[in-house]
Amino acid sequence: MCAATLAVLALPLVCACVLLVRLTSRGPAIYTQTRVGRGGHVFTLYKIRTMYHNCEMQSGPRWSTPGDSRITPLGHVFRKLHFDELPQLWNVLRGDMSLIGPRPERPEIVAKLRVSVPGYDRRHTVKPGITGYAQIHLPPDTCVRSVKNKLVYDLFYIRHRCAAMELYILFATGLKLLGLKKLYQRKPRVPTE
């Protein structure tokens, strides 16, 4: 119900973003990507395109890093405001994702992480989310080390999830989007048992 309400509220903003993408760069405005979800189920994730069309043809799948030249000028703005994530509400309505959970990763990258990060697949015991405990505390993945750090948070969430924790994550996500992260995170928090 919450996702449906958010999807209706976000629809005018998504339409405006789609129009701006189409006016400022070549290629589709909605970008689709294969991701790994609960139980290893592969699904199609929807995002507003923030990179140049077909930019991975030469590099192959890789994480975005600070100063990434593949990101369009408008894409930088959308990423900062997290507008690019709004179409994932459709994934929640379809049942592929939840509002809260570990971020889904691409199959090509998951195959490598299964080898280099012990216990990585344990994060696939729940549906992936648009936001999550790891996302409100740590920056996006840029290397295997950042994945290992996030896995600690993802597994903490999986072990301790409850309605109160999910409300906290939603509230903290709102504060983060408003640039008020300091209100809920005074110092780096490492989950413990």
N, C-alpha and C positions, 0 to 999 in steps of 0.2 A: 504494500500500500504506500509506504514511504517513497519507494523508488518510482512508482507511478505518478505520485504527486510531484516529485522533483522533475521527472521527465516532462510533464506538462508545463511546469514553470520554466524549465530550461529551453523548451522548444523555440521560442522567439530568438533567444540568444544563439542557439545552434544555427538557426536559419541565417542570422546576420553573419556569423562566423563563416559559414559555407559560402555565402555571397562574397565576402571579403577575400577568401582564399581563391575563389574562381577569378576574381578581378585582378589579383596581384601575382599569380604564378600559374604556370602550365600544369595540367594534370588534374586528377579528381580531387574534390574537396574533402570527401570522406575517405579515409585510409583504412584498409583492412589488413590484419596481420593474424597469422596463426599463433595461438598461445596454448599452453598446457594448463588444464584446470584440475578440478578434484578427481582423484583416482587416476590421474594421467590422461584424462579425457581431453582431446584436442578440440578447440573451438575457434571460431573467427571473432576477433576483437575489433571493435569499431572505434576510430579516433578521427578528430579533425586533423588533416594533414598539416604538419608544421615543417616538414623537410622538402627539399626540391624533389620533384617527381623522378622515380627510378634512381635515386642517389646511391643505392647499395649495389647496383649492378656490378661495379668494379671491386668494391671493398668487401661485399658479402655482409651477413648479419653481424652487427657489433653494437655495443652500447654507445650512447651519446655521451660526450665528454664536454667539459666547459670550453667554450669557444668553438664548438663544432661547426665547421663550414657548411655542413649539409642543411642546417636550419635556415629557413627563410627569415627575412627581417620581421614579417608579421608573425611567423612561427615563434620567434623569441618572446614576443608579447603574449601570445596564447599560452605558451608553456609557463611563463611567469605567473599568469592568472589562472592556470590550469583549465582553461576553456577547452583545450584539446581533448580532455578526458570526458566531457559531457556525453558524447554518444555512447559511452559505456553503460549509461543507464538502460539502454536497449539490451545490452548483454545481461543486465540484472533482471529485466523483465522477461527475457527468454529463459532464464534459469542457469545460464553459463557462469554467472558471477553473483557475488553478494555485494552490498554496499561496503562491508568490512571484511577484510581477510588479507592474506599475503598477495602481493602483486604477481600476476601471472607472467611467465617468461616464455620466450619463443622455444620451440622444440629443439632447434639447432644448438641453442645455448644451454638448454636443460641437459642435453646429452653430455655436454662437457662438464657441467656443474655436478652431475651425478657422480662423476669420476673424481673430481677435485675437491668437493665439499661433502664430507661425511654427514649422513643423515639428511641430505638436501630434500629427498623425496618425502620426508615426513610433513613438509609444508603442503603437500598435495592431499592431505587427509581432510581438508576443508575446502569450500569453494574459495576461489581467489576473490579479492575485493578491489574496489576503486580506491579506497583508503584503508589504512590499517595501522596497527600499533607500531610497526617498523617505519612506515611512511611518515608518521607524525614526529618521529624522533630522529630519523637519519635521512641524509640526502639520497637521491637516486643512485642506483648501482653504476659503477664505472669500472670495476675490476673484481676479481675473485675475492679479494680481501673484504670489499664492501658487502659482497653477498654473504660471506661468513658472519659478518657483524649483524646483518639484517636477519639472518636465520635464527640467531639467538632471540631476537624480538618476536619473530613469527612463531617460534615454538613456545615462547612464554604466553603469547596470545592464545594459541591453540589449547594449551594446558589450563589456562585460567579464564577463558572467555565466559562471560555472563552478560546479562542485560546492562548492569551498571558499567562494566568495562566498555561495552559497545557504545553506550551513551557518552562516556568520557571521550572515546575516540572520535565520535561524530562532533562533539563540542570542540575538541582540540583541533580537528580538521578545519572547522569554521574559523577558529582563531588564527590558524596558520594561513588560511587563504586571505585573511584580513591583515596579514603581516604582524600579528600579535603573538607569535610563538613564545615569547618570553613570559607570557601570562600563565602558561601551563608547563613550561620546561625551563626551570631556573638553572639547572646544570645538567650535563649529560647523564642520562639514567641507563644503567645496565641492568636488565632484568635479572632477578635472582629467584630462587625457588620459594 
